Amino acid sequence: MQLLTDLKADDFVSSYYSSIPALVHLYRTLPVPVMKADLLRYLLLFIYGGVWVDHDVWPAKPLSTCPFQIHLPTSESGVSPHTSLLAGIEIDEPFVTAHTRKLWHWSRIYGLIQYHIVAKPFSPFLRRAIVRVVAHAYAHGKRKNSGVRGFWGWVSTSGGVWTGRYSEVEILEITGPGVWTDAIFDTLTDAALHSPAPGNMALLETVEGKERVTWRVFSGITSPKQVVLAPGEPASVNGKVEPVGIYVLPVNYWGNGQRHSGAQGFRNEQACVNHLFLRSWKKGWYEWLFG
């Protein structure tokens, strides 16, 4: 276990990702601390693997009775060696109204937990998340850098990275749970599209004319669910797509204590950890009053 200071985190990114200058520049330039923390967890876990937990996540049970706190399930328990990520559901409200989403500060009707991640080193899900954050951040900077100047002629960009104000939705979608959720389902989609197995193809659904693996694969689950995709040869010349596997926990394991999505209370039988949402950067009056 290691507690990183800002200086140590900067040194880590500069050292291990020196071959990707755009990534290092992005990490150093992001103006919002929570966005740097978002990106840092992906970068650390990709190199080292292990566990990321936010400071307000606490164990609900001893490790001996709930290994899901910090361990991927073992192959002895029937889990594929290709499974490189243990993830939990945070939001599962497919029928929520736009008004309620606004009150709860949600950008999605479904989302996977990003305050607690268990992963193997070099997980393809983490790699996709890192690539997406870089792409989204620079695309956002390009959109913002359209000649808009401040009163004194100042342009709020630094090498293509927007250094001005970010909205809640922009933070969620550029570095936070939004991009994390997309990275996971995009990784599964790529693997499924290159797999000859009928069972894998059954995971796909048509969304806006394209075949994709979506949140519906895990929506409403009441017990842990593993999805492993071992693709064959794709049609492209890029060689094989690597096998991928994920183990997803129902909302009441890591996302308990919320008053939505069937999360149940902090002390429910399946609760492994409790997330207290202390001093959350995006919590509004509605969430403070109603959970």
TIDO-489182 format. One record per residue (C-alpha): x, z, y; residue number from 1. Coordinates in steps of 0.5 Angstrom, whole numbers. Layout:
! TIDO-489182
SITE     u     w     v num
SITE     X     Z     Y NUM
...
//
This chain:
! TIDO-489182
SITE     u     w     v num
SITE     0     0     0   1
SITE     3    -2     7   2
SITE     0    -1    14   3
SITE     2    -6    18   4
SITE     4    -6    26   5
SITE     3   -12    30   6
SITE    10   -13    31   7
SITE    11   -13    23   8
SITE     5   -17    22   9
SITE     8   -22    27  10
SITE    15   -22    24  11
SITE    11   -23    17  12
SITE     7   -29    19  13
SITE    14   -32    23  14
SITE    18   -31    17  15
SITE    13   -33    11  16
SITE    10   -39    15  17
SITE    16   -42    19  18
SITE    15   -49    16  19
SITE     8   -49    19  20
SITE     9   -48    26  21
SITE     2   -50    28  22
SITE     0   -44    24  23
SITE     5   -39    27  24
SITE     3   -41    34  25
SITE    -4   -40    33  26
SITE    -3   -33    30  27
SITE     1   -31    36  28
SITE    -4   -34    41  29
SITE   -11   -32    39  30
SITE   -13   -28    44  31
SITE   -18   -24    40  32
SITE   -15   -18    36  33
SITE   -21   -19    31  34
SITE   -19   -26    30  35
SITE   -12   -25    29  36
SITE   -14   -19    24  37
SITE   -18   -24    20  38
SITE   -13   -29    19  39
SITE    -8   -24    18  40
SITE   -12   -22    11  41
SITE   -12   -29     9  42
SITE    -4   -30    10  43
SITE    -2   -24     7  44
SITE    -6   -24     1  45
SITE    -4   -31     0  46
SITE     3   -29    -1  47
SITE     2   -23    -4  48
SITE    -4   -22    -8  49
SITE    -8   -15    -8  50
SITE   -13   -12    -4  51
SITE   -15   -12     3  52
SITE   -20    -7     6  53
SITE   -22    -5    13  54
SITE   -20     2    16  55
SITE   -28     4    15  56
SITE   -28     2     8  57
SITE   -28     8     3  58
SITE   -29     9    -4  59
SITE   -36    11    -7  60
SITE   -33    13   -14  61
SITE   -26    14   -17  62
SITE   -22     8   -19  63
SITE   -23    10   -27  64
SITE   -31     9   -26  65
SITE   -31     3   -22  66
SITE   -25    -1   -22  67
SITE   -28    -7   -18  68
SITE   -25    -3   -12  69
SITE   -18    -6   -13  70
SITE   -18   -10   -19  71
SITE   -20   -16   -22  72
SITE   -23   -16   -28  73
SITE   -18   -17   -34  74
SITE   -18   -22   -39  75
SITE   -20   -17   -44  76
SITE   -26   -16   -41  77
SITE   -28   -24   -42  78
SITE   -25   -26   -35  79
SITE   -22   -33   -35  80
SITE   -15   -33   -33  81
SITE   -17   -38   -28  82
SITE   -21   -33   -24  83
SITE   -17   -31   -18  84
SITE   -22   -28   -13  85
SITE   -26   -22   -13  86
SITE   -32   -23    -8  87
SITE   -38   -19    -6  88
SITE   -44   -21    -2  89
SITE   -46   -18     5  90
SITE   -52   -22     7  91
SITE   -57   -25     2  92
SITE   -63   -27     6  93
SITE   -65   -34     5  94
SITE   -72   -33     9  95
SITE   -70   -29    15  96
SITE   -73   -32    22  97
SITE   -68   -34    27  98
SITE   -70   -28    31  99
SITE   -68   -23    26 100
SITE   -62   -27    25 101
SITE   -60   -26    33 102
SITE   -62   -18    33 103
SITE   -57   -17    27 104
SITE   -52   -21    30 105
SITE   -52   -26    24 106
SITE   -49   -33    24 107
SITE   -52   -35    17 108
SITE   -57   -33    12 109
SITE   -52   -32     7 110
SITE   -45   -29     7 111
SITE   -39   -27     3 112
SITE   -36   -20     5 113
SITE   -29   -21     8 114
SITE   -28   -14    10 115
SITE   -26   -12     3 116
SITE   -22   -18    -1 117
SITE   -19   -18    -8 118
SITE   -14   -24   -10 119
SITE    -9   -26   -14 120
SITE    -3   -29   -10 121
SITE    -4   -37    -8 122
SITE   -11   -37   -10 123
SITE   -14   -44    -8 124
SITE   -20   -40    -4 125
SITE   -15   -37     1 126
SITE   -11   -43     2 127
SITE   -17   -47     3 128
SITE   -19   -41     8 129
SITE   -12   -42    12 130
SITE   -13   -49    13 131
SITE   -20   -49    15 132
SITE   -18   -43    20 133
SITE   -13   -47    23 134
SITE   -17   -54    23 135
SITE   -23   -50    26 136
SITE   -19   -46    32 137
SITE   -15   -53    34 138
SITE   -22   -57    34 139
SITE   -25   -51    38 140
SITE   -19   -51    43 141
SITE   -20   -59    44 142
SITE   -27   -58    45 143
SITE   -26   -53    51 144
SITE   -20   -56    54 145
SITE   -24   -62    57 146
SITE   -21   -61    64 147
SITE   -25   -54    66 148
SITE   -21   -50    70 149
SITE   -22   -43    73 150
SITE   -22   -41    81 151
SITE   -14   -42    81 152
SITE   -14   -48    77 153
SITE   -12   -44    71 154
SITE   -13   -48    64 155
SITE   -15   -43    59 156
SITE   -11   -46    53 157
SITE    -4   -46    50 158
SITE    -2   -51    46 159
SITE    -9   -53    44 160
SITE   -11   -46    42 161
SITE   -17   -44    47 162
SITE   -15   -37    50 163
SITE   -21   -36    54 164
SITE   -27   -32    52 165
SITE   -30   -33    45 166
SITE   -37   -32    43 167
SITE   -39   -28    37 168
SITE   -42   -34    33 169
SITE   -35   -37    35 170
SITE   -31   -32    32 171
SITE   -35   -31    26 172
SITE   -35   -39    24 173
SITE   -27   -40    26 174
SITE   -24   -34    23 175
SITE   -29   -29    20 176
SITE   -34   -29    15 177
SITE   -37   -36    16 178
SITE   -31   -40    15 179
SITE   -29   -35     9 180
SITE   -36   -37     6 181
SITE   -35   -44     7 182
SITE   -28   -44     4 183
SITE   -30   -41    -2 184
SITE   -36   -46    -3 185
SITE   -32   -52    -1 186
SITE   -27   -50    -6 187
SITE   -32   -49   -12 188
SITE   -35   -56   -10 189
SITE   -28   -60   -10 190
SITE   -27   -57   -17 191
SITE   -34   -58   -19 192
SITE   -34   -66   -17 193
SITE   -28   -67   -21 194
SITE   -31   -64   -27 195
SITE   -33   -67   -33 196
SITE   -37   -61   -36 197
SITE   -45   -62   -35 198
SITE   -45   -54   -34 199
SITE   -41   -55   -28 200
SITE   -45   -61   -25 201
SITE   -51   -57   -26 202
SITE   -48   -52   -20 203
SITE   -49   -58   -15 204
SITE   -55   -59   -11 205
SITE   -56   -65    -6 206
SITE   -55   -62     2 207
SITE   -55   -68     7 208
SITE   -54   -73     2 209
SITE   -48   -70    -1 210
SITE   -47   -66    -8 211
SITE   -45   -59    -6 212
SITE   -44   -52    -9 213
SITE   -48   -47    -5 214
SITE   -50   -40    -4 215
SITE   -56   -41    -8 216
SITE   -51   -40   -14 217
SITE   -50   -33   -13 218
SITE   -57   -31    -9 219
SITE   -61   -26   -12 220
SITE   -56   -24   -17 221
SITE   -56   -17   -20 222
SITE   -50   -16   -24 223
SITE   -43   -19   -23 224
SITE   -43   -27   -24 225
SITE   -37   -31   -26 226
SITE   -36   -38   -24 227
SITE   -30   -42   -27 228
SITE   -29   -49   -26 229
SITE   -23   -53   -30 230
SITE   -23   -60   -27 231
SITE   -21   -66   -31 232
SITE   -18   -72   -28 233
SITE   -21   -74   -21 234
SITE   -22   -81   -19 235
SITE   -17   -81   -13 236
SITE    -9   -82   -14 237
SITE    -7   -75   -12 238
SITE    -7   -72   -19 239
SITE   -11   -66   -22 240
SITE   -15   -61   -18 241
SITE   -13   -54   -21 242
SITE   -18   -50   -25 243
SITE   -21   -45   -20 244
SITE   -25   -38   -22 245
SITE   -29   -33   -18 246
SITE   -32   -27   -20 247
SITE   -38   -25   -15 248
SITE   -41   -18   -14 249
SITE   -48   -17   -12 250
SITE   -49   -14    -5 251
SITE   -50    -7    -8 252
SITE   -43    -6   -10 253
SITE   -39    -7    -4 254
SITE   -45    -9     1 255
SITE   -49    -2     0 256
SITE   -52     2     6 257
SITE   -55    -4    10 258
SITE   -62    -5    11 259
SITE   -63   -12     8 260
SITE   -61   -16     2 261
SITE   -63   -11    -3 262
SITE   -57    -7    -1 263
SITE   -59    -1    -3 264
SITE   -56     6    -1 265
SITE   -49     8    -1 266
SITE   -50    13    -7 267
SITE   -54     7   -11 268
SITE   -51     7   -18 269
SITE   -47     1   -17 270
SITE   -44     3   -11 271
SITE   -36     2   -11 272
SITE   -34     2    -4 273
SITE   -38     4     2 274
SITE   -37     0     9 275
SITE   -39     4    15 276
SITE   -38    -1    20 277
SITE   -35     4    25 278
SITE   -34     1    32 279
SITE   -36    -6    29 280
SITE   -34   -11    35 281
SITE   -40   -14    34 282
SITE   -45    -9    33 283
SITE   -51    -9    38 284
SITE   -57    -4    39 285
SITE   -61    -6    34 286
SITE   -56    -5    28 287
SITE   -54     2    31 288
SITE   -61     4    31 289
SITE   -63     1    25 290
SITE   -57     0    20 291
//
